[in-house]
Amino acid sequence: MHRFFWLFNCWLLATNTFAQIQSLPIYKPIPFKQDWLIMPVSQKAGVFQANNGKDLVVANGLISRRFRIGPNLATVDYQNLSTNEQFVRSVKPEAKVILDGKTYNVGGLYGQKEHAYLREEWLDGLTANPSDFQFKTFSISPIKPYVNWKSRTWTMNRNQPGGQEITLVFTSRLPELQGVEIDVHYAIYDGIPALCKWVTLENKSQKSLHINQVINEILATPEEESAVVGKPEQMKKPQRIYIENNFAFNNAMRYDLSDQATHWKTDSLYTSQVNYNYETPCLLEVYPTLGVGIDLSPTQTYTSIRSYELLLDSYDRERNGLARRRFYATVTPWTTQNPIFMHLVSTDPATVKNVIDQCAETGYEMVILSFGSGLNMEDVSDANIQKFKALADYAHSKGILLGGYSLFSSRRIDDENDVIDPKTGLPDEGAFFGHAPCLASQWGINYLNSLKKFITETGFDLLEHDGPYPGDVCASTKHPGHKGLDDSQWVQMDMQKGFYRFLNEKGVYINAPDWYFMDGTNKIALGYREVNFSLSRDQQKLLNRQNIFDGTWEKTPAMGWGFVPLTKYQGGGPEAVLEPLSEHLSDYEQLMMQYYGAGVQACYRGPRLYDTEATKQTVQRVISWYKKYRPILNSDLIHLRRPDGRDWDGILHVNPSQKEKGLVMLFNPLKTKITRTIKLPLYYTGLREMAQIRQGEGKAKSYRLNRNYEVEIPVEIGPESYAWWVIE
């Protein structure tokens, strides 16, 4: 039976794909010899043939992934070309689907007897399973933008990612699956060691199909550690492959705590592993934990979540953080938008126009009508839309963008529209934020439609969206947007992501305190405790620098926002706020320099940006400085010393492609002047022999780099103050 199936599949491949494969260039590994974080990678991503047409390869000089295409298709090789590290120890299916309650593999090869490693000579002896979806053909195209992004703001990288996409087509010979086509997509990017994988399922049959679950990635990797005993949750997961997907939520402000679909599992076939109970977490599967649960009607197409895989070459926290930040800047270029904004606590037209004028005079670029301002985007009456359209038109006439705040979750609507707790069958406090509306209820559908109408008709440029869909399930069977519990999470998540893509493609900037970056949001909170803004200004300054330091290991400066309470927020007395601004000018300036010096925008929340001419000049001076050095201040960030209140703290921006290769921000929290010798790690500036370093706008001095690409500079910083240096 296996022999017949193999011959039939070979014939099918020969007739349908042989010419395609033979037309591809032969793969010749050409690893990039320099550091991709410093030097641009000249080799472009491509699709190749190998082993006399037996294999397909996607590669870009940094990584390669190879597929054996017969008797069925499966990944047999996955390498980081910089380190020659292998990420496949065992052959697995390309994907797995559960349709109408039955599980089917997509692709895959069988017969590997040792699962700790895979030898090349074993491949020809592997067989296919007739019950699996079988590889049929493939197509190649340039990467298509996932979000047709528009930008109305200052942006560091305006380019959509380049690269190649290969679509692998699978069909089944089982009678119940006739007309069902599954496509496995791989997009490999130019210039970074990363690819993206997702699955589409097209129903070409005459009957509806229930999709219980789709596992879009299955990868048996080498284990990270060898432990004779230990449960999977106690053991390290593979560290040199970073996985991110666009199914993440829970307001953690960090991806790893928001991820809802990456699963490191045990592999029962791996019987030679060291762990006594075969519980080593070394099998990656990507799927939404609660499943999909939707019905796919004839002619409809389902698209799975997207898995992004970044192969790392180090265990160093800073280097791996730099790799992730470069990944975001490349794959989600909208996250490099970084407009200068303030939060206004009023919607009074005269006050709004006054602040718009202040922004135009000081160099600010955007006004956000903040929480507590009185803005209600759910009100789409003609009067409300005309009021805010007039304000948006006024802002645009001054070269200023205007947007505002809306709250979705953290609120109760009513019994009919709130999420229904599956345990109690009631709209009680079982949601993530206690009570919460269901986005797929009639209220939720109307809510999204109202925001779309309001933003489109007023010409608003930003949405500050508080409490985006946080993952609440809903057991209602009466809500028009979902059928019941099984599909409630998938449907609500899909609605939220679709809304963000809609806004992004209209050029609307999106602040959202949840991890929706992959579907179009621009900025998330750095991570802070709101009640800390009721503390004294001295405490806030140091705590804010800690937030900046801690919140930029995985996020670029442009991806996070901070907070500066110009007026009272979360309690506190006069010692906590900056108003009257002219009476606290040194604190106001330092708070601005801390944030702008890190490339991080903060929510300057209050009724105005300045109150006196001296205050105005201070704001103008800081913004002028920020704009002068904006490219380097929005570049990669190196963490020098975390703020602890006991000695200096600081950060270093680096960019080998800029005139300014680096910019150092140092702070002295002490009440006395400090004199120190500071070691600066300049490897990521691209400088190798000499560096020209000047303090502020002073005269540059020459420094020779040591063998670790470091220099030591003498610094003197006044009490409770800051200083900065430029490296060229």
C-alpha positions in Angstrom: 0.0 0.0 0.0 2.8 2.4 1.0 4.6 1.6 -2.2 1.6 2.2 -4.4 0.8 5.5 -2.6 4.5 6.6 -2.9 4.5 5.9 -6.7 1.1 7.7 -7.2 2.3 10.7 -5.3 5.6 10.8 -7.2 3.6 10.7 -10.4 1.4 13.5 -9.3 4.3 15.6 -8.2 6.1 14.9 -11.5 3.2 16.0 -13.6 2.2 19.1 -11.6 5.4 20.5 -10.0 8.4 19.0 -11.7 8.7 21.9 -14.2 8.2 24.4 -11.3 10.9 22.9 -9.2 13.4 22.6 -12.1 13.0 26.2 -12.9 14.2 27.2 -9.4 17.8 28.1 -8.8 19.9 25.5 -7.0 20.4 26.2 -3.3 24.0 27.1 -2.4 24.3 28.1 1.2 26.0 31.5 1.4 25.9 32.5 5.1 26.2 36.2 5.8 29.6 36.6 7.4 29.1 39.9 9.2 26.8 41.0 12.0 23.3 41.6 10.7 22.5 43.9 13.6 25.2 46.3 12.3 25.7 45.7 8.6 22.8 45.5 6.0 22.4 42.0 4.5 22.9 42.2 0.8 21.5 38.7 0.0 17.8 38.7 -0.6 15.3 36.1 0.5 14.6 33.4 -2.1 13.1 30.0 -2.8 15.4 27.3 -4.2 15.6 23.7 -5.1 18.0 21.2 -3.6 18.9 17.5 -3.9 18.1 17.2 -7.6 14.6 18.6 -7.1 13.7 16.5 -4.1 13.7 19.5 -1.8 12.4 23.0 -1.6 14.4 25.6 0.4 13.6 29.1 1.6 16.7 31.1 2.7 18.0 34.6 3.1 21.6 34.2 4.1 20.8 34.3 7.8 18.4 31.3 8.1 17.2 28.5 5.9 14.3 26.0 6.0 14.2 23.0 3.8 11.3 20.8 2.8 11.4 17.2 1.5 8.5 17.2 -1.1 7.9 13.4 -1.5 6.2 11.1 -0.8 4.6 14.0 1.1 6.0 17.3 2.2 7.6 18.0 5.5 10.2 20.3 7.1 13.5 18.3 7.4 16.0 21.1 8.0 15.9 24.5 9.7 19.1 26.3 10.4 20.5 29.5 11.8 23.2 30.0 9.2 25.2 32.4 11.4 25.7 29.7 14.0 25.0 26.5 12.0 22.5 25.6 14.7 19.9 23.0 13.7 16.3 23.4 14.9 14.8 20.1 13.6 15.5 16.9 15.4 12.4 15.0 14.2 10.1 15.2 11.2 6.6 16.4 12.0 3.5 17.4 10.0 3.4 20.9 8.6 0.1 21.6 10.3 -2.8 19.8 12.0 -6.5 20.5 11.7 -9.5 19.3 13.6 -12.6 19.4 11.3 -16.0 18.2 12.4 -14.3 16.7 15.5 -11.8 14.6 13.5 -8.0 15.3 13.5 -6.0 15.3 10.3 -2.3 15.9 9.6 -1.3 18.3 6.9 1.9 16.9 5.2 4.4 14.9 7.2 6.7 11.9 6.8 7.0 8.7 8.9 9.5 6.1 9.7 12.1 8.0 11.7 13.2 5.6 14.3 15.5 7.9 16.4 13.9 11.2 17.4 16.9 12.8 19.2 18.4 13.8 15.8 17.7 13.4 12.1 20.3 12.1 9.6 20.2 13.0 6.0 20.5 9.5 4.7 17.2 8.5 6.5 15.1 10.9 4.4 14.7 8.7 1.3 13.3 5.9 3.4 10.5 7.9 5.1 6.9 7.2 4.0 3.6 9.0 3.8 0.2 8.4 5.4 -2.6 8.2 2.8 -5.0 9.7 5.4 -3.0 12.9 5.7 -3.5 16.0 3.5 -1.1 15.5 0.6 1.2 18.0 -1.0 -0.1 19.0 -4.4 1.7 22.0 -5.7 3.2 25.4 -4.7 3.4 29.0 -5.8 6.0 31.8 -5.1 5.4 35.5 -4.8 6.9 38.6 -3.2 5.7 39.1 0.4 2.4 40.9 0.3 1.8 43.5 3.1 -0.3 42.1 5.9 -1.5 45.6 6.8 -1.7 48.1 4.0 -0.3 50.7 6.4 -0.5 54.5 6.0 1.4 56.9 8.2 0.5 60.6 8.9 3.2 61.0 11.6 7.0 61.0 11.9 8.2 57.5 11.1 11.6 55.9 11.4 11.0 53.2 8.9 8.4 53.7 6.1 9.2 50.5 4.2 7.0 47.4 4.2 9.1 44.3 4.8 10.6 42.7 1.7 11.1 39.0 1.0 9.5 36.0 -0.6 6.4 33.9 0.2 5.9 30.3 -0.8 2.4 28.8 -0.6 2.3 25.0 -0.3 -1.0 23.5 -1.4 -2.4 20.3 0.2 -5.5 18.3 -0.6 -7.0 15.1 0.8 -8.2 11.9 -0.9 -10.6 11.1 1.8 -14.2 11.2 0.7 -15.4 13.5 3.5 -12.7 16.0 2.7 -13.2 16.4 -1.0 -13.2 20.1 -2.0 -11.2 21.1 1.1 -7.9 22.8 0.3 -5.3 23.7 2.9 -2.5 26.1 2.0 0.6 26.4 4.3 2.3 29.8 3.8 5.8 30.7 4.6 7.1 34.3 4.3 10.8 34.7 4.7 12.0 38.3 5.2 15.0 40.2 3.7 17.7 41.2 6.2 16.6 39.5 9.4 16.8 35.9 10.6 13.0 35.5 10.7 10.0 34.0 8.8 6.3 34.0 9.2 4.0 30.9 8.9 0.2 30.7 8.6 -2.4 28.4 7.2 -5.5 29.1 5.1 -8.3 26.6 4.6 -10.6 27.0 1.7 -14.0 25.2 1.5 -14.6 24.4 -2.1 -17.1 21.6 -1.2 -20.9 21.9 -1.2 -21.3 21.6 2.6 -20.5 23.6 5.7 -17.3 22.6 7.6 -16.9 23.0 11.3 -13.3 24.1 12.3 -12.6 23.0 15.9 -8.9 23.7 15.8 -6.0 24.6 13.6 -2.4 24.0 14.7 -0.4 26.1 12.2 3.1 25.2 13.3 4.5 21.9 14.7 8.3 21.8 15.2 10.3 19.2 17.1 13.3 21.1 18.3 16.4 20.1 20.3 15.8 20.5 24.0 17.2 23.5 25.9 18.4 21.4 28.9 18.8 17.8 29.9 17.0 16.9 33.1 16.5 13.4 34.4 13.5 14.5 36.5 11.4 17.5 36.3 8.0 18.6 35.0 7.7 20.5 31.7 6.7 23.8 33.5 9.9 23.5 35.6 12.2 23.0 32.7 13.7 25.6 30.3 12.1 26.0 26.9 14.3 26.4 23.8 15.9 29.9 24.1 17.4 30.4 20.7 14.2 30.4 18.7 11.9 33.3 19.6 8.2 32.7 18.7 5.6 35.4 18.5 2.0 35.1 17.1 -0.8 37.5 16.6 -3.1 35.9 19.2 -2.0 37.8 22.3 -3.8 39.7 25.0 -4.2 40.3 28.8 -2.8 43.8 29.4 0.6 42.6 30.6 2.4 45.2 28.4 4.8 42.4 27.5 4.4 39.8 24.8 5.6 36.7 26.7 2.9 37.2 29.3 0.2 38.1 26.7 0.8 35.1 24.3 -2.2 32.8 24.1 -1.1 30.4 21.4 2.6 29.3 21.8 2.7 25.8 23.4 5.9 23.9 24.3 4.8 20.3 24.7 6.3 16.9 25.4 7.1 14.5 22.6 6.1 10.9 23.3 8.0 9.6 20.3 11.3 10.9 21.7 12.1 7.8 23.8 15.8 8.4 24.0 15.5 11.7 25.9 17.2 12.0 29.2 14.0 12.8 31.2 12.8 9.7 32.9 9.1 10.4 32.2 9.6 11.7 28.7 8.5 15.2 29.8 11.1 17.4 28.2 9.4 20.5 26.6 10.8 20.3 23.1 7.8 20.1 20.8 6.5 23.5 19.6 2.9 23.8 18.6 1.1 27.1 17.8 -2.7 27.2 18.1 -5.3 29.3 20.1 -5.7 27.5 23.4 -9.5 27.6 23.4 -9.8 26.6 19.7 -11.5 28.2 16.8 -15.0 26.8 16.9 -16.4 28.4 13.7 -18.4 27.0 10.8 -16.9 27.5 7.3 -19.5 27.8 4.6 -19.0 26.7 1.0 -16.7 29.2 -0.9 -15.4 30.7 2.4 -11.7 30.8 3.4 -10.4 30.6 7.0 -7.0 32.2 7.8 -5.2 31.0 10.9 -3.1 33.1 13.3 0.3 34.0 12.1 3.4 32.6 13.7 6.6 34.6 13.6 9.9 32.8 14.2 13.1 34.7 14.9 16.3 32.6 15.2 18.7 34.0 17.8 22.4 33.6 17.9 23.1 34.4 21.6 22.0 34.1 25.1 22.9 37.7 25.8 19.8 39.6 27.0 20.8 42.9 25.3 21.6 41.2 21.9 18.4 39.2 21.9 16.5 42.3 22.8 18.1 44.1 19.9 17.2 41.3 17.6 13.5 41.4 18.7 13.4 45.2 18.3 14.9 45.0 14.8 12.3 42.3 14.0 9.5 44.7 15.1 10.9 47.6 13.2 11.1 45.5 10.0 8.0 43.3 10.1 5.7 45.9 11.8 7.1 49.2 10.5 4.1 51.1 11.9 5.6 50.6 15.3 8.4 53.0 14.3 5.9 55.9 14.1 6.5 58.2 17.1 4.5 61.4 17.1 5.0 64.0 19.8 1.7 64.3 21.7 0.0 65.7 24.8 -3.2 64.6 26.6 -5.8 67.3 27.0 -8.3 67.0 29.7 -11.0 69.1 28.1 -13.2 69.2 25.0 -14.2 72.8 25.3 -13.6 74.2 21.8 -11.8 77.3 23.1 -9.5 75.2 25.3 -8.8 72.7 22.5 -7.9 75.4 20.0 -5.7 77.1 22.6 -3.8 73.8 23.1 -3.6 73.2 19.4 -2.0 76.6 19.1 0.4 75.8 21.9 1.4 72.6 20.1 2.0 74.5 16.9 4.2 77.0 18.7 6.3 74.5 20.6 6.8 71.8 18.0 4.3 69.3 19.4 2.5 67.2 16.7 -0.6 65.7 18.1 -3.4 66.5 20.7 -5.1 63.5 22.3 -8.5 64.3 24.0 -7.8 62.3 27.1 -9.8 60.2 29.5 -11.8 62.6 31.6 -12.0 65.1 28.8 -15.6 64.5 28.0 -15.1 63.0 24.6 -17.6 60.4 23.6 -16.9 58.7 20.2 -19.9 56.4 20.7 -22.1 59.5 20.1 -22.4 59.7 16.3 -25.1 62.3 16.2 -24.6 65.0 13.6 -24.0 67.6 16.3 -21.3 65.6 18.0 -19.5 64.7 14.7 -19.7 68.3 13.5 -18.3 69.6 16.7 -15.2 67.4 16.6 -14.8 67.6 12.8 -14.5 71.4 13.2 -11.8 70.9 15.9 -10.0 68.4 13.7 -10.1 70.8 10.7 -8.7 73.5 12.9 -5.9 71.3 14.1 -5.1 70.2 10.6 -5.0 73.9 9.5 -2.2 74.4 12.1 -0.3 71.2 11.1 -1.5 69.4 14.2 -3.1 65.9 14.4 -6.1 65.3 16.7 -7.4 62.2 18.2 -9.1 60.9 21.4 -9.8 58.3 24.0 -12.5 55.6 24.1 -13.1 52.8 26.6 -14.3 49.4 25.6 -13.7 46.9 28.4 -13.7 47.6 32.2 -17.4 48.6 32.0 -20.8 47.1 32.4 -23.4 47.6 29.7 -26.4 45.3 30.6 -27.4 41.7 31.0 -28.2 41.4 27.3 -24.8 42.6 26.1 -22.3 41.7 28.8 -20.2 38.5 28.5 -21.9 35.5 30.0 -19.8 33.4 32.4 -19.8 29.8 31.2 -19.7 28.5 34.8 -22.7 30.4 36.0 -24.6 31.3 32.8 -24.9 34.8 34.1 -23.3 38.2 33.3 -21.5 38.3 36.6 -17.9 39.3 37.5 -16.1 36.5 35.7 -14.5 38.6 33.0 -10.9 39.8 33.0 -11.9 43.2 34.3 -14.9 42.0 36.3 -18.0 43.0 34.2 -17.3 43.5 30.5 -19.3 43.8 27.3 -19.1 41.1 24.6 -17.6 42.5 21.5 -19.8 40.2 19.4 -23.0 41.4 21.2 -25.2 43.8 19.4 -23.8 46.6 21.6 -20.3 45.5 20.7 -21.0 45.5 17.0 -22.6 48.9 17.3 -19.7 50.2 19.3 -17.1 49.3 16.6 -19.4 50.7 13.9 -19.8 54.0 15.8 -16.1 54.4 16.3 -15.5 53.8 12.6 -18.1 56.3 11.7 -16.9 58.9 14.2 -13.2 58.7 13.3 -13.9 58.6 9.5 -16.3 61.5 9.5 -14.5 63.8 11.9 -11.1 63.1 10.3 -9.6 62.1 13.7 -5.9 61.0 13.4 -5.6 58.8 16.6 -7.5 56.4 18.7 -6.4 55.9 22.3 -8.3 52.7 23.0 -8.5 51.7 26.6 -9.4 48.1 27.4 -9.3 46.5 24.0 -10.6 43.0 23.8 -8.8 41.2 26.7 -9.7 37.6 25.9 -13.1 37.2 27.6 -15.1 34.2 26.6 -18.9 34.4 26.3 -21.4 31.6 26.7 -24.3 33.5 25.3 -26.1 31.9 22.4 -28.1 35.1 21.6 -25.4 37.5 20.6 -25.5 38.1 16.8 -21.8 38.0 16.3 -21.0 34.5 17.7 -22.8 31.3 18.1 -21.8 30.2 21.6 -18.9 29.6 23.9 -16.7 27.7 21.4 -16.4 30.4 18.9 -16.7 33.4 21.2 -13.0 34.1 21.8 -11.9 33.6 18.2 -14.7 35.8 16.9 -14.1 38.6 19.3 -10.4 38.5 18.7 -10.9 38.6 15.0 -13.3 41.6 15.3 -10.8 43.5 17.4 -7.9 42.8 15.1 -9.9 43.7 12.0 -10.9 47.0 13.6 -7.3 47.9 14.2 -6.2 46.9 10.7 -9.1 49.1 9.4 -7.8 52.1 11.3 -4.2 51.5 10.5 -4.9 51.4 6.8 -6.7 54.8 7.1 -3.6 56.3 8.7 -5.1 56.4 12.2 -2.5 56.1 14.9 -3.5 53.6 17.7 -2.5 53.6 21.4 -3.8 50.4 23.0 -2.7 48.8 26.3 -2.5 45.3 24.9 -0.3 43.4 22.5 -2.0 44.0 19.1 1.1 45.2 17.4 1.0 42.5 14.7 -2.4 43.7 13.6 -1.7 47.4 13.4 -1.4 49.1 16.8 1.4 51.5 17.2 2.1 51.9 20.9 1.5 50.3 24.3 2.3 51.4 27.8 5.9 51.0 29.0 4.6 49.3 32.0 4.0 51.4 35.2 1.8 51.6 38.3 -0.7 54.4 37.9 -1.0 55.2 41.6 2.8 56.1 41.5 1.8 59.3 39.8 0.4 60.5 43.1 3.9 60.3 44.6 6.2 63.3 44.8 7.9 64.6 41.6 11.3 63.4 42.9 10.0 59.9 43.3 8.3 60.0 39.9 11.5 61.1 38.1 13.4 58.1 39.3 10.5 55.6 39.0 9.9 56.9 35.4 13.5 56.2 34.5 13.2 52.7 36.0 10.1 52.2 33.8 12.0 53.4 30.7 14.9 51.1 31.5 12.8 48.1 32.2 10.3 48.7 29.4 12.8 48.9 26.5 14.4 45.5 26.7 12.0 44.0 24.2 10.2 47.1 22.9 11.7 49.8 20.8 11.4 53.4 22.3 8.6 54.2 19.9 6.5 51.2 21.0 5.9 52.4 24.6 4.4 55.4 26.3 5.0 56.9 29.7 3.1 59.3 31.8 3.6 62.8 33.2 0.7 64.2 35.3 0.6 68.0 34.7 -2.5 68.0 37.0 -3.7 65.7 39.7 -4.0 62.1 38.7 -4.7 59.0 40.9 -4.6 61.2 44.0 -1.6 63.0 45.6 -1.1 66.6 46.6 0.7 69.6 45.1 4.0 67.7 45.5 2.9 65.2 42.8 1.9 67.6 40.0 3.6 70.1 37.7 0.9 72.8 37.6 1.6 75.7 37.9 4.2 74.7 35.3 6.3 77.8 35.8 6.8 77.0 39.5 8.2 73.5 38.8 10.1 74.3 35.6 13.2 72.3 36.4 11.2 69.2 37.2 9.1 69.7 34.0 12.3 70.0 31.9 13.9 66.9 33.4 10.8 64.8 33.0 10.7 65.8 29.3 14.4 65.1 28.9 14.1 61.7 30.5 11.4 60.6 28.1 12.5 62.4 24.9 16.1 61.4 25.7 15.0 57.8 25.6 13.0 58.3 22.5 9.8 57.5 24.5 6.7 59.7 24.3 4.8 60.4 27.5 1.2 61.3 28.2 1.7 65.0 29.3 -1.9 65.1 30.7 -3.3 68.5 31.7 -5.0 71.7 30.4 -1.9 73.2 28.6 1.7 72.8 27.7 2.9 76.1 29.1 1.7 78.9 31.3 4.4 81.6 31.0 6.9 82.7 28.4 9.7 81.0 30.3 7.8 77.8 30.3 7.1 78.1 26.6 10.8 78.6 25.9 11.7 75.6 27.9 9.2 73.3 26.1 10.4 74.8 22.7 14.1 74.1 23.6 13.5 70.5 24.6 11.4 69.7 21.6 13.9 71.4 19.3 16.6 69.3 20.8 14.6 66.2 20.4 13.8 66.9 16.8 17.4 67.7 16.0 18.5 64.2 17.3 15.3 62.4 16.5 16.7 59.6 14.3 19.4 58.6 16.9 17.0 59.0 19.8 14.6 56.6 18.1 17.3 54.1 17.3 18.4 51.0 19.2 18.9 51.4 22.9 21.7 49.9 25.0 21.0 49.6 28.8 24.0 51.0 30.7 23.0 51.1 34.4 19.5 50.7 35.9 18.3 53.6 38.1 18.6 52.8 41.8 18.9 56.3 43.4 22.4 55.4 44.7 24.6 56.5 41.7 24.4 57.5 38.1 22.1 55.7 35.7 21.9 55.9 31.9 21.2 54.6 28.5 23.0 54.6 25.1 21.3 54.9 21.7 23.2 53.4 18.8 22.8 53.4 15.0 25.7 52.5 12.6 23.8 54.0 9.6 23.4 57.5 11.1 25.8 60.4 11.2 25.4 60.3 15.0 26.5 56.7 15.8 25.4 57.1 19.4 23.8 59.3 22.0 24.3 58.8 25.7 21.9 60.0 28.4 23.2 60.0 32.0 21.4 61.0 35.2 22.6 61.9 38.7 19.9 61.3 41.3 22.1 62.4 44.2 22.0 65.8 45.9 25.7 66.2 45.3 27.7 66.6 42.1 29.3 63.3 40.8 32.5 62.8 38.9 32.9 59.3 37.3 34.6 57.4 34.6 32.0 55.7 32.5 32.6 52.7 30.2 30.6 52.9 27.0 30.0 49.7 24.9 30.2 51.0 21.3 30.1 47.7 19.4 26.6 48.3 18.0 27.5 51.8 16.8 29.5 50.1 14.1 32.7 52.0 15.1 35.8 49.8 15.3 38.9 52.0 15.9 38.1 55.5 16.9 35.1 57.5 18.2 34.6 61.2 18.3 32.6 62.1 21.5 31.3 65.5 22.5 29.3 66.5 25.6 26.2 68.4 24.5 27.1 70.8 21.7 30.7 71.1 22.8 33.9 70.2 21.1 34.5 66.5 20.2 37.4 64.5 21.7 38.9 61.4 20.1 38.8 58.1 21.9 40.3 54.8 20.8 38.2 51.7 21.3 39.6 48.8 23.2 39.4 45.2 22.0 35.9 44.9 23.4 34.8 48.0 21.4 34.5 50.1 24.5 35.8 53.5 25.6 36.0 55.1 28.9 35.0 58.8 29.3 35.2 61.1 32.3 31.8 62.6 33.2 30.7 65.3 35.6 27.0 65.7 36.4 25.4 68.2 38.7 23.2 67.3 41.6 19.8 65.9 40.6 20.5 66.6 37.0 21.4 65.0 33.7 23.9 65.3 30.9 24.2 63.9 27.3 27.0 63.1 24.8 27.0 62.5 21.1 29.2 59.8 19.5 30.3 60.2 15.8 
